[in-house]
């Protein structure tokens, strides 16, 4: 169990420091006095790690995560306009956040962010509440986009 924790720690540190270099190859290098790591995995995973965008296009991976729901209305034209108005307000206060205004039958929703953990979503939700503009916000479990 300790070895697994150590391996995960090394992987995370390597991902942050190695960047575009392939983390798998760097972990499998022989370093005298530090032991040996062997990784057995599907080659498709290795190709995904450190994959660089082609022609400036960002790649997206879908994963289960969290978003902050800022608005939920019904299926009327007015609800659609309100969802988009709230989306614009969020963009004005938090330009770096990804905003999703969409129709999910039977209602219009406005959700923000692609958070991998509930702690990240909670921290952003608190910032949104501090502005005084977004009072009725909640965290929802969603399929999120991870860009790389």
TIMISE-569924 format. One record per residue (C-alpha): residue number from 1; residue in three letters; x, y, z. Coordinates in pm, 1 decimal, always signed. Example, Ala and Ser with C-alpha at 12.3 -4.5 7.8 and 13.67 -1.06 7.14 Angstrom:
2
+-----+---------+----------+----------+----------+
| num | residuo |       px |       py |       pz |
+-----+---------+----------+----------+----------+
|   1 |     ALA |  +1230.0 |   -450.0 |   +780.0 |
|   2 |     SER |  +1367.0 |   -106.0 |   +714.0 |
+-----+---------+----------+----------+----------+
// end
This chain:
148
+-----+---------+----------+----------+----------+
| num | residuo |       px |       py |       pz |
+-----+---------+----------+----------+----------+
|   1 |     UNK |     +0.0 |     +0.0 |     +0.0 |
|   2 |     UNK |   +286.3 |   +236.5 |    +83.2 |
|   3 |     UNK |   +445.5 |   +162.0 |   -252.6 |
|   4 |     UNK |   +123.0 |   +244.1 |   -434.5 |
|   5 |     UNK |    +98.1 |   +577.4 |   -252.3 |
|   6 |     UNK |   +462.5 |   +650.5 |   -334.5 |
|   7 |     UNK |   +406.8 |   +562.4 |   -700.7 |
|   8 |     UNK |   +101.5 |   +787.7 |   -721.2 |
|   9 |     UNK |   +295.9 |  +1071.3 |   -557.5 |
|  10 |     UNK |   +582.6 |  +1025.7 |   -801.1 |
|  11 |     UNK |   +338.6 |  +1020.7 |  -1093.9 |
|  12 |     UNK |   +169.8 |  +1342.1 |   -984.4 |
|  13 |     UNK |   +500.0 |  +1517.7 |   -926.7 |
|  14 |     UNK |   +624.9 |  +1392.4 |  -1260.2 |
|  15 |     UNK |   +317.9 |  +1512.6 |  -1447.0 |
|  16 |     UNK |   +362.3 |  +1860.8 |  -1306.9 |
|  17 |     UNK |   +735.0 |  +1881.2 |  -1372.6 |
|  18 |     UNK |   +778.3 |  +1681.3 |  -1690.3 |
|  19 |     UNK |   +517.8 |  +1862.2 |  -1901.2 |
|  20 |     UNK |   +520.6 |  +1743.8 |  -2259.0 |
|  21 |     UNK |   +777.9 |  +1469.5 |  -2195.1 |
|  22 |     UNK |   +619.7 |  +1128.4 |  -2162.4 |
|  23 |     UNK |   +578.6 |  +1052.0 |  -1791.3 |
|  24 |     UNK |   +571.7 |   +677.1 |  -1846.7 |
|  25 |     UNK |   +915.9 |   +675.1 |  -2006.9 |
|  26 |     UNK |  +1060.2 |   +899.1 |  -1736.7 |
|  27 |     UNK |   +926.2 |   +669.6 |  -1462.4 |
|  28 |     UNK |  +1069.4 |   +358.5 |  -1626.8 |
|  29 |     UNK |  +1422.3 |   +500.9 |  -1652.9 |
|  30 |     UNK |  +1683.6 |   +319.8 |  -1446.9 |
|  31 |     UNK |  +1826.7 |   +546.7 |  -1180.5 |
|  32 |     UNK |  +2100.5 |   +391.3 |   -964.8 |
|  33 |     UNK |  +2000.0 |   +357.7 |   -600.9 |
|  34 |     UNK |  +1632.3 |   +444.6 |   -655.8 |
|  35 |     UNK |  +1481.4 |   +112.9 |   -756.5 |
|  36 |     UNK |  +1297.5 |    +23.0 |  -1073.7 |
|  37 |     UNK |   +943.6 |   +100.8 |  -1190.8 |
|  38 |     UNK |   +766.1 |   -110.1 |  -1451.1 |
|  39 |     UNK |   +435.5 |     +4.8 |  -1594.2 |
|  40 |     UNK |   +211.3 |   -236.5 |  -1782.3 |
|  41 |     UNK |    -72.6 |    -59.8 |  -1960.8 |
|  42 |     UNK |   -250.3 |    -29.0 |  -2290.3 |
|  43 |     UNK |    -36.3 |   +165.5 |  -2542.8 |
|  44 |     UNK |   -333.2 |   +395.7 |  -2610.1 |
|  45 |     UNK |   -299.7 |   +534.4 |  -2257.6 |
|  46 |     UNK |    +65.9 |   +613.2 |  -2318.7 |
|  47 |     UNK |    -26.3 |   +799.5 |  -2637.4 |
|  48 |     UNK |   -284.9 |  +1008.0 |  -2450.8 |
|  49 |     UNK |    -38.2 |  +1117.4 |  -2183.6 |
|  50 |     UNK |   +141.6 |  +1427.8 |  -2296.9 |
|  51 |     UNK |    -49.6 |  +1441.4 |  -2624.9 |
|  52 |     UNK |    -15.4 |  +1787.7 |  -2771.1 |
|  53 |     UNK |   -298.1 |  +1962.3 |  -2954.7 |
|  54 |     UNK |   -283.0 |  +1958.5 |  -3334.6 |
|  55 |     UNK |   -307.9 |  +2294.7 |  -3515.5 |
|  56 |     UNK |   -383.3 |  +2477.8 |  -3190.8 |
|  57 |     UNK |   -696.5 |  +2269.9 |  -3126.8 |
|  58 |     UNK |   -748.4 |  +2155.7 |  -2771.3 |
|  59 |     UNK |   -847.4 |  +1796.3 |  -2708.5 |
|  60 |     UNK |  -1130.8 |  +1709.3 |  -2472.4 |
|  61 |     UNK |  -1181.2 |  +1414.0 |  -2243.2 |
|  62 |     UNK |  -1521.9 |  +1356.3 |  -2084.2 |
|  63 |     UNK |  -1523.1 |  +1259.4 |  -1716.5 |
|  64 |     UNK |  -1752.6 |  +1258.4 |  -1416.2 |
|  65 |     UNK |  -1707.3 |  +1572.8 |  -1211.9 |
|  66 |     UNK |  -1891.2 |  +1875.2 |  -1076.8 |
|  67 |     UNK |  -2041.4 |  +2199.1 |  -1203.2 |
|  68 |     UNK |  -2203.5 |  +2489.8 |  -1026.4 |
|  69 |     UNK |  -2566.8 |  +2538.3 |  -1120.1 |
|  70 |     UNK |  -2647.9 |  +2907.8 |  -1127.4 |
|  71 |     UNK |  -2993.4 |  +2900.3 |  -1287.8 |
|  72 |     UNK |  -3274.8 |  +2651.3 |  -1347.7 |
|  73 |     UNK |  -3593.9 |  +2761.5 |  -1520.9 |
|  74 |     UNK |  -3877.9 |  +2599.6 |  -1710.2 |
|  75 |     UNK |  -3920.1 |  +2541.6 |  -2084.4 |
|  76 |     UNK |  -4039.2 |  +2888.8 |  -2187.1 |
|  77 |     UNK |  -3877.9 |  +3156.1 |  -2402.7 |
|  78 |     UNK |  -3845.1 |  +3373.2 |  -2090.4 |
|  79 |     UNK |  -3648.5 |  +3098.8 |  -1910.7 |
|  80 |     UNK |  -3417.9 |  +3070.8 |  -2211.5 |
|  81 |     UNK |  -3348.5 |  +3444.3 |  -2205.0 |
|  82 |     UNK |  -3289.4 |  +3436.2 |  -1828.6 |
|  83 |     UNK |  -3046.6 |  +3143.7 |  -1860.2 |
|  84 |     UNK |  -2844.8 |  +3334.4 |  -2119.9 |
|  85 |     UNK |  -2860.1 |  +3655.6 |  -1914.0 |
|  86 |     UNK |  -2723.1 |  +3471.8 |  -1609.9 |
|  87 |     UNK |  -2453.1 |  +3317.7 |  -1830.8 |
|  88 |     UNK |  -2347.0 |  +3664.6 |  -1945.8 |
|  89 |     UNK |  -2341.9 |  +3789.3 |  -1587.1 |
|  90 |     UNK |  -2117.2 |  +3498.7 |  -1483.0 |
|  91 |     UNK |  -1882.9 |  +3570.9 |  -1774.7 |
|  92 |     UNK |  -1861.1 |  +3934.6 |  -1663.3 |
|  93 |     UNK |  -1761.2 |  +3841.1 |  -1308.3 |
|  94 |     UNK |  -1553.3 |  +3530.2 |  -1387.2 |
|  95 |     UNK |  -1421.2 |  +3547.0 |  -1745.2 |
|  96 |     UNK |  -1200.3 |  +3237.9 |  -1701.5 |
|  97 |     UNK |  -1490.5 |  +3007.5 |  -1610.8 |
|  98 |     UNK |  -1656.4 |  +2795.4 |  -1876.6 |
|  99 |     UNK |  -2029.5 |  +2867.2 |  -1887.1 |
| 100 |     UNK |  -2294.9 |  +2626.0 |  -2013.6 |
| 101 |     UNK |  -2645.3 |  +2759.9 |  -2083.8 |
| 102 |     UNK |  -2847.7 |  +2473.4 |  -2224.9 |
| 103 |     UNK |  -3190.7 |  +2317.1 |  -2253.3 |
| 104 |     UNK |  -3216.3 |  +1993.4 |  -2060.3 |
| 105 |     UNK |  -3583.7 |  +1894.1 |  -2097.1 |
| 106 |     UNK |  -3801.5 |  +2013.1 |  -1935.4 |
| 107 |     UNK |  -3597.1 |  +2315.7 |  -1824.7 |
| 108 |     UNK |  -3329.3 |  +2567.6 |  -1913.2 |
| 109 |     UNK |  -3009.3 |  +2545.1 |  -1708.1 |
| 110 |     UNK |  -2704.9 |  +2761.8 |  -1659.8 |
| 111 |     UNK |  -2406.8 |  +2578.7 |  -1515.2 |
| 112 |     UNK |  -2046.1 |  +2687.6 |  -1481.9 |
| 113 |     UNK |  -1708.4 |  +2523.0 |  -1454.5 |
| 114 |     UNK |  -1557.4 |  +2181.7 |  -1505.3 |
| 115 |     UNK |  -1439.5 |  +2079.4 |  -1160.4 |
| 116 |     UNK |  -1278.2 |  +1742.7 |  -1094.4 |
| 117 |     UNK |  -1343.2 |  +1752.3 |   -719.9 |
| 118 |     UNK |  -1626.4 |  +1878.5 |   -505.1 |
| 119 |     UNK |  -1374.4 |  +2085.0 |   -306.4 |
| 120 |     UNK |  -1276.5 |  +2284.4 |   -615.7 |
| 121 |     UNK |  -1642.7 |  +2343.7 |   -698.0 |
| 122 |     UNK |  -1717.9 |  +2447.3 |   -339.3 |
| 123 |     UNK |  -1433.1 |  +2701.0 |   -336.7 |
| 124 |     UNK |  -1562.0 |  +2861.4 |   -657.4 |
| 125 |     UNK |  -1921.4 |  +2854.0 |   -534.6 |
| 126 |     UNK |  -1814.3 |  +3048.7 |   -224.6 |
| 127 |     UNK |  -1642.0 |  +3309.4 |   -444.7 |
| 128 |     UNK |  -1957.9 |  +3342.5 |   -651.1 |
| 129 |     UNK |  -2171.7 |  +3393.6 |   -340.6 |
| 130 |     UNK |  -1929.1 |  +3657.3 |   -209.9 |
| 131 |     UNK |  -2005.8 |  +3877.4 |   -510.5 |
| 132 |     UNK |  -2365.5 |  +3912.8 |   -389.6 |
| 133 |     UNK |  -2495.7 |  +3853.3 |   -743.2 |
| 134 |     UNK |  -2523.5 |  +3473.6 |   -727.4 |
| 135 |     UNK |  -2712.7 |  +3367.0 |   -416.4 |
| 136 |     UNK |  -2897.6 |  +3052.1 |   -515.5 |
| 137 |     UNK |  -2615.4 |  +2841.3 |   -650.4 |
| 138 |     UNK |  -2558.6 |  +2472.0 |   -594.8 |
| 139 |     UNK |  -2310.2 |  +2203.5 |   -687.4 |
| 140 |     UNK |  -2429.0 |  +1930.9 |   -924.6 |
| 141 |     UNK |  -2260.1 |  +1612.9 |  -1038.6 |
| 142 |     UNK |  -2219.7 |  +1623.7 |  -1417.3 |
| 143 |     UNK |  -2025.1 |  +1493.4 |  -1712.8 |
| 144 |     UNK |  -1743.6 |  +1749.9 |  -1742.8 |
| 145 |     UNK |  -1494.2 |  +1841.0 |  -2013.1 |
| 146 |     UNK |  -1123.2 |  +1813.6 |  -1937.8 |
| 147 |     UNK |   -921.9 |  +2013.8 |  -2188.7 |
| 148 |     UNK |   -558.9 |  +1941.2 |  -2274.2 |
+-----+---------+----------+----------+----------+
// end
